[in-house]
Amino acid sequence: MTKNDTCKRLLTAAAVLLAAAAMLHTLFVGLEIDEEYALSLGFRLVRGDRLFYSMWEPHQLSALPPALLIAAYTAVTGTTTGVLLFVRVTMLVLKAVLSAWFYRSLRAPLGRTSAFLLALVLFVFTPTATAVFGAYFKIQSFVFMPIFGLNNGMVPIISYNYGAARPQRVWKTVRLSTITAMVIMVVGFAIFQLFPSTLLGLFDASETMLAIGDPALRIISFSFLLAGFCIIAGSVFQAIGNPVYSLIVSVCRQMVVLLPVAWLLSRTGRLELVWWSFPIAELVSLTLSAIFLRRTLRAAGERLSQK
C-alpha cells in the first residue's frame, strides 16, 4: 500500500467519523430547524385542523411533511411518544439516500474517494444542497469538455516537438493552449454568473433549490477563471515527462485543500460558505501549477539548449 493510499484511507475514516458524529448530534439535539413549530403544526393537521381555515400561522404548508410522518407513526404505534425521534431518523435516512445518489453521480468526474468525502460533507446540510451540487457537476462538464479535448490535441504536439528539440513550437503550443482554455473558462464563468436560474431550470428546480443553487453556481464558477490554466499546466507536466507534478497538484487540490476547507466551512452552519471551498482549492492549485510549470519549462529549456 502506498503512502497516498494510506492518506486517503485515513482521511476517509476521519470524514466517516465526523459524519457519524453529525448524525448523532441531529438525532439527539435537533434538525437545526424550529422543530416545535413544525411538529405542532403537523400534529394540529393530524388532529383535524384545516389549513387557512382554523390555522392562521405563517408557513402553514411546512406542516404537511411532519403531518404525514406523525400520521404514519401514530397509525402504527397508537401513541405520539417517540414521534420526534422518528421524524429525525426519517430525515437522516432521506439525507443518506440523497448522499448516495450524489456519490454515484460524481464518482466518474471526481473519483471514488473525493465524491464519497464530499457526499459526507453535504450530508450534514439540507438534502437540497446535495441535489444542487449534483446538478452543478452535470452542467459544468459542458464547460470543461472542450478543454479536455484541447488537452488531447496539445499533449502529442508538445511531446513530439520536445523530443525533436523544437522549443519555440513547444512554448507556442503551451501559450496558445493556455489562452484558449482561459477564454473558454471566461465564457463559462459569464454564463454561470448571468443565467444560474436558467441552468438549474433544466433540472426542474424547486424554489428551495433555486434559492440554494443560484448563489452556489455563482460562487463555484469563480474557480473557472483559474481552472483553465491549471488543467493546461497539468497536461504540460505529463507531456514533458513530469507527471509527479500533476499528481501533487491534483492531490493537494482535492484531498489537502478542497475537502478539509469544505468541512471547516460547513462547521459554520452556513451553506453558502461551503461553496467557497472550490475557488479556494483552485487558487492553491493555480499557485502550485504556476510554480511547477515555471520549473518544468526552465528545466526543459536547459535540456533542449544542450542538444
Order of alpha helices (4+ residues) and beta strands (2+ residues): alpha-alpha-alpha-alpha-alpha-alpha-alpha-alpha-alpha-alpha-alpha-alpha-alpha-alpha
